[in-house]
Amino acid sequence: METTFDSDKRKLLSVASHASIFLSQLVLSAGVPLAVMVLSEDSVTKENAKEALNFHFNMWLYSVLLIIPAWLIIGLPLVALLGLVQIILPIFAILSSVTSPDGTFRYPFIFRPL
């Protein structure tokens, strides 16, 4: 039995998952994609939420790993690059979710523990 899903709802939940990174670096911002992943019945929305959650985990990991080099000044360009990545990639994910709601945006260069 194939079920159809509301395209607008799919877009909204996928965009909310990817945009949650803009809330903060705190664990609370990961609650949005986690809630979408747990509560949604749509497989595409779940995949987008899982990808957004993996992106959160990777940004936290990279931030922690860059704390010591940043204190030693050698990591400042890397911290700046990480900041740009944290802004630009979610914007691409949001645009991808709006323009092609039937697909999942895959963040490049991240580990996917989920």
Buried (B, 14 or more C-beta within 10 A) or exposed (E): EEEEBEEEEBBBBBBBBBBBBEEEEEEEBBBBBBBBBEEBEBEBBBBBBBBBBBBBBBBBEBBEEBEEBBEEEEBEEBBEEBEEBBEEBBEEBBEBBEEEBEEBBBBEEBEEEE
